[in-house]
Amino acid sequence: MRKQYDMQLQRLNAELIHMGEMIREAISGAVSALLERDDEKARRIIGFDEEIDHQERLIEQMCFKLLLSQQPVAADLRMVSSALKMITDMERIGDHAADISEIELMLERLPPVSNAHLREMATQTSVMLIRSLEAFVEKDERKAGWVIDQDDVVDDLFTTVKQELIGQIRTSPDSGEQAADLLMAAKYFERIGDHATNIAEWAVYAMTGRRAGTEACRVRQEKQAGGACSSYDG
């Protein structure tokens, strides 16, 4: 019985990593579409969100099957319940990638600001996502801690982009609407970083029974206006 359960957990982990790779592709495609003004790619990322939603439902069904058929206890129960929480954050990351692509379709032109910081936000949040999932699968609390600390880096990048866009509006008021749209795209990247951090915190909970960084989580919840955070210890 235990061998069968372990095999099911391994499959769950594999599907989580696969969903993470799907979302990483969505993030990369969204920023590429935005900065290269690629409408076709933007539409593809928007459509890809349905595949991510399908993967979320698949993992959800696997978790429920494990809970109902195997009746896991203690650490195993934390692993499955954490996976259920994690896929909610992962699905929202997919939504934000689609949101960024929708912004691209509305833009007539990009304000002349540095694209480097937006690309860096996309890169950082993608790495955070993958490492948070690796932390869960590998039971690596140190890797989860790195992701949690990295959230400050993404927040700083968002501040830099915001300051650049505010400066652009001041010098060229006619670009204000486009700058505001680009600022919203940067905000979505910041939220992606928040969700990746949530995932890392659930990985810590699965390993230890305690939720890391609950005060930071409360702050992110306020920023996300309803993000999935919890203040309890197991």
C-alpha positions as CSV (number, residue, x, y, z in Angstrom):
1,M,0.0,0.0,0.0
2,R,2.8,2.4,0.9
3,K,4.6,1.7,-2.3
4,Q,1.5,2.5,-4.4
5,Y,1.1,5.7,-2.3
6,D,4.7,6.8,-2.9
7,M,4.2,6.2,-6.7
8,Q,1.1,8.5,-6.7
9,L,3.1,11.2,-4.8
10,Q,5.8,10.9,-7.4
11,R,3.3,11.4,-10.2
12,L,1.8,14.4,-8.3
13,N,5.3,16.0,-8.0
14,A,5.9,15.4,-11.7
15,E,2.6,17.0,-12.7
16,L,3.4,20.0,-10.4
17,I,6.8,20.5,-12.1
18,H,5.1,20.2,-15.5
19,M,2.6,22.9,-14.6
20,G,5.5,25.0,-13.4
21,E,7.2,24.6,-16.8
22,M,3.9,25.6,-18.5
23,I,3.7,28.8,-16.4
24,R,7.3,29.6,-17.0
25,E,6.6,29.4,-20.7
26,A,3.6,31.7,-20.3
27,I,5.6,34.3,-18.4
28,S,8.4,34.2,-21.0
29,G,5.9,34.5,-23.8
30,A,4.0,37.3,-22.2
31,V,7.1,39.5,-21.7
32,S,8.3,38.7,-25.1
33,A,5.0,39.6,-26.7
34,L,4.8,42.8,-24.7
35,L,8.3,44.1,-25.5
36,E,8.5,42.9,-29.1
37,R,4.9,44.0,-29.8
38,D,4.0,40.5,-31.1
39,D,0.2,40.3,-31.2
40,E,0.2,36.7,-32.4
41,K,2.3,35.6,-29.5
42,A,0.1,37.5,-27.1
43,R,-3.0,35.8,-28.4
44,R,-1.3,32.4,-28.1
45,I,-0.4,33.1,-24.4
46,I,-4.0,34.1,-23.7
47,G,-5.2,30.8,-25.3
48,F,-2.6,28.9,-23.4
49,D,-4.2,29.9,-20.1
50,E,-6.9,27.3,-20.8
51,E,-4.3,24.5,-20.8
52,I,-2.9,25.8,-17.5
53,D,-6.4,25.7,-16.0
54,H,-6.8,22.1,-17.3
55,Q,-3.5,21.1,-15.6
56,E,-4.7,22.7,-12.4
57,R,-7.9,20.6,-12.5
58,L,-5.9,17.5,-13.2
59,I,-3.6,18.0,-10.2
60,E,-6.6,18.9,-8.0
61,Q,-8.3,15.6,-8.9
62,M,-5.1,13.7,-8.1
63,C,-4.9,15.4,-4.7
64,F,-8.5,14.6,-3.9
65,K,-8.0,11.0,-4.9
66,L,-5.0,10.7,-2.6
67,L,-6.9,12.3,0.3
68,L,-10.0,10.0,-0.2
69,S,-8.4,6.7,-1.2
70,Q,-5.2,6.7,0.8
71,Q,-6.2,8.8,3.9
72,P,-2.8,10.2,4.4
73,V,-1.6,11.3,7.9
74,A,0.8,13.8,9.3
75,A,3.6,14.8,6.8
76,D,1.8,13.1,3.9
77,L,-1.4,15.0,4.6
78,R,0.6,18.3,4.7
79,M,2.2,17.5,1.3
80,V,-1.1,16.9,-0.4
81,S,-2.9,19.8,1.2
82,S,0.0,22.1,0.4
83,A,-0.1,21.0,-3.2
84,L,-3.7,22.0,-3.4
85,K,-2.9,25.5,-2.1
86,M,0.1,25.8,-4.4
87,I,-1.9,25.1,-7.6
88,T,-4.2,28.0,-6.8
89,D,-1.2,30.4,-6.8
90,M,0.1,28.7,-9.9
91,E,-3.2,29.2,-11.7
92,R,-3.2,32.8,-10.8
93,I,0.3,33.2,-12.2
94,G,-1.1,31.9,-15.5
95,D,-3.9,34.4,-15.3
96,H,-1.4,37.2,-14.8
97,A,0.6,36.1,-17.9
98,A,-2.6,36.2,-19.9
99,D,-3.4,39.7,-18.4
100,I,0.0,41.0,-19.5
101,S,-0.7,39.6,-23.0
102,E,-4.1,41.4,-23.1
103,I,-2.3,44.6,-22.3
104,E,0.0,44.1,-25.2
105,L,-3.0,43.9,-27.5
106,M,-4.2,47.3,-26.3
107,L,-1.0,49.2,-26.6
108,E,-0.4,51.3,-29.7
109,R,3.2,51.9,-28.8
110,L,5.6,51.5,-25.9
111,P,6.9,54.5,-24.0
112,P,10.6,54.9,-24.5
113,V,11.7,53.3,-21.2
114,S,14.2,50.7,-20.4
115,N,13.0,47.2,-21.3
116,A,15.8,45.6,-19.2
117,H,14.0,45.9,-15.9
118,L,10.8,44.4,-17.2
119,R,12.8,41.5,-18.7
120,E,14.6,41.1,-15.4
121,M,11.3,41.0,-13.5
122,A,10.1,38.2,-15.9
123,T,13.4,36.3,-15.4
124,Q,13.4,36.6,-11.7
125,T,9.8,35.5,-11.2
126,S,10.3,32.5,-13.5
127,V,13.3,31.4,-11.5
128,M,11.4,31.9,-8.3
129,L,8.5,29.8,-9.5
130,I,10.6,26.9,-10.6
131,R,12.8,26.9,-7.5
132,S,9.8,27.1,-5.2
133,L,8.4,23.9,-6.8
134,E,11.8,22.3,-6.6
135,A,11.9,23.1,-2.9
136,F,8.6,21.3,-2.5
137,V,9.6,18.2,-4.5
138,E,13.1,18.0,-3.1
139,K,12.1,19.0,0.4
140,D,14.7,21.7,0.4
141,E,13.9,24.4,2.9
142,R,17.0,26.4,2.0
143,K,15.8,26.7,-1.6
144,A,12.4,27.8,-0.4
145,G,14.0,30.4,1.8
146,W,15.9,31.8,-1.2
147,V,12.7,32.3,-3.1
148,I,11.1,34.1,-0.1
149,D,14.0,36.4,0.2
150,Q,14.0,37.1,-3.6
151,D,10.6,38.7,-3.4
152,D,12.3,41.9,-2.2
153,V,14.4,41.9,-5.4
154,V,11.2,41.8,-7.6
155,D,9.6,44.5,-5.5
156,D,12.7,46.7,-6.0
157,L,12.5,46.1,-9.8
158,F,8.9,47.2,-9.8
159,T,9.8,50.4,-8.0
160,T,12.4,51.1,-10.6
161,V,10.0,50.5,-13.5
162,K,7.4,52.7,-11.8
163,Q,9.9,55.5,-11.3
164,E,10.9,55.3,-15.0
165,L,7.4,55.5,-16.2
166,I,6.5,58.4,-13.9
167,G,9.5,60.2,-15.3
168,Q,8.3,59.5,-18.8
169,I,4.8,60.8,-18.1
170,R,6.3,64.1,-16.7
171,T,8.5,64.6,-19.8
172,S,6.0,63.4,-22.3
173,P,2.4,63.8,-21.0
174,D,0.9,62.4,-24.3
175,S,2.4,59.0,-23.5
176,G,0.6,58.8,-20.2
177,E,-2.0,56.2,-21.1
178,Q,0.5,53.9,-22.6
179,A,2.8,54.3,-19.6
180,A,-0.1,53.5,-17.3
181,D,-0.8,50.3,-19.2
182,L,2.9,49.3,-19.0
183,L,2.9,50.1,-15.3
184,M,0.0,47.6,-14.9
185,A,2.0,45.0,-16.7
186,A,4.8,45.5,-14.3
187,K,2.4,45.2,-11.4
188,Y,1.3,41.8,-12.7
189,F,4.9,40.7,-12.7
190,E,5.2,41.9,-9.1
191,R,2.2,39.8,-8.2
192,I,3.7,36.8,-10.0
193,G,6.6,37.1,-7.6
194,D,4.2,37.3,-4.7
195,H,2.5,34.0,-5.8
196,A,5.8,32.3,-6.3
197,T,6.7,33.3,-2.7
198,N,3.4,31.9,-1.5
199,I,4.3,28.6,-3.1
200,A,7.7,28.6,-1.4
201,E,6.0,29.2,1.9
202,W,3.6,26.3,1.3
203,A,6.7,24.1,0.6
204,V,8.1,25.1,4.0
205,Y,4.8,24.2,5.6
206,A,4.7,20.8,3.9
207,M,8.2,20.1,5.3
208,T,7.9,21.5,8.8
209,G,4.3,22.0,9.6
210,R,4.8,25.8,10.1
211,R,4.1,28.6,7.7
212,A,7.2,30.7,7.0
213,G,7.0,34.5,6.8
214,T,3.4,34.9,7.9
215,E,3.8,38.7,8.4
216,A,5.3,39.1,4.9
217,C,2.4,36.9,3.6
218,R,-0.1,39.3,5.2
219,V,1.5,42.2,3.4
220,R,1.3,40.3,0.1
221,Q,-2.3,39.5,0.7
222,E,-3.1,43.1,1.0
223,K,-1.2,43.9,-2.2
224,Q,-3.0,41.0,-4.1
225,A,-6.4,42.0,-2.7
226,G,-7.3,38.5,-1.9
227,G,-4.2,36.4,-2.4
228,A,-4.0,33.0,-0.8
229,C,-2.2,33.4,2.5
230,S,-2.6,31.8,5.8
231,S,-1.5,32.8,9.2
232,Y,-1.7,29.4,10.9
233,D,1.0,27.0,12.0
234,G,0.4,23.3,11.6
